[in-house]
């Protein structure tokens, strides 16, 4: 049977890349959707506000949707500026997704969670799978509530919902959407233009990150795993690499020696300070075989090559 996949929030950083990856698999029809216009000229696109139940149902019925990747969200930084909007989109949008899935026989759902569900204190600065979660941002509270809501709908109604707690996601596309880790995307676009970058986090602020190809691959691997392999129905921890603004700037300088970074701190610093520096993802590695491929040096090289191919020297690594 041909899969009919709906991606909500398809204009976002992860949604656009997820669409590209899914298009490589046969036997599926992919419908992109977002609250804004079709920015990336998706062949099949629906303008959709996920907080409108009736509009959501119309799209699902029209296309006979069988799977949903529910990427629509208000992220951490924007969520602190407008917490009522964050609650409405993040919580009501998810509730609509789950209720529509229950009523219209959608057989599989992906819900992205985040390291924002965690907050201090952390033993050895590490968040384990079952670390007690007391988030300090609206986004983190929404994601934590969403995880438990997904777990409830799985056990109460039998919905097959799968979830990952994403670290900060980094890629060459400059369409980050208001997150606390956006500096690690923006920095490359300044560097390749020979511009300095004024970072909104302090130099030593270490956070868990992941290259976008690893994040998307993890998502698809999780969704393609056998149902009995999925042991956690809240959300799996996912780890890639941890680094600070200073460390990524130094790695970029190996390729662009005259690159300079300065620092200031805005409201995102307090958000970052409440998050763990490292993630333990043993459960994802054990249950469905997760393994990241990109370290910091490989990620920086690949992103620079994509932004301006063949311009920056290859750095030999051990």
SULVEN-V922226 format. One line per field, one symbol per residue. ss: DSSP state (a for helix, b for strand, c for the rest). phi: phi as a letter, one per 30 degrees, with the letter a starting at -180 (. if undefined). psi: psi as a letter, one per 30 degrees, with the letter a starting at -180 (. if undefined). A space follows every 10 residues. Layout:
ss = ???
phi = ???
psi = ???
This chain:
ss = ccbbbbbbcc ccaaaaaaaa aacccccbbb bbbbcccccc ccccbbbccc ccaaaaaaaa aaacccbbbb cccccaaaaa acaaaaaaaa aaaaaaaaaa aaaccccbbb bbbbaaaccc ccaaabbccc cccccccaaa aaaaaaaaaa aaaaaaaccc bbbbbbcbbb cccccccccc ccaaaaaaaa acccccbbbc ccccccbbbb baaaaaaaaa aaaaccaaac cccccbbccc bbbcaaaaaa aaaccccccc bbbccccaaa aaaccccbbc caaaaaaacc cccccaaaaa aaaaaaaccc cccccccc
phi = .ddbcccdid ddededddee ddddcdhacc cdbadcdddc hdebbbdbcd dcddddeedd dechdcbbcc cdacdddddd dbdddedddd cdddededdd dddchdcabc bdcadddcae dbdhiccdec eecbdcbded ddddddeddd ddddddcidc cbbbddddcb addcbdcjcd cdedcdeddd ddchcdbcdd cdecdcbdba dddddddddd dddcddeddd cccdadebbb bcaceddddd ddddcbeddb bcbbbcdddd deddcdcbbc cedddddbid adcccddddd eddddddbei dcddcdbd
psi = kkkjkkjlhf fleeeeeeee efffklhkkk jkllfalifg hkejkkjkjf fjeeeeeeee eeghkfkkji fklkaeefff eifeeeeeee eeeeeeeeee eefghkfkkk jkalffflll lkkggkjleg kkjilgleee eeeeeeeeee eefeeefgkj kkkkjkakkk lfkhhlhhlf gfefeeeefe efghllkjkf llegjklklk keeeeeeeee eefflkeffj fkgdkkkkkd lklleeeeee eeffeifgkk klklkaffee eeffllflkj heeeeeeggk klfkaeeeee eeeeeeejkg ekkkkkl.
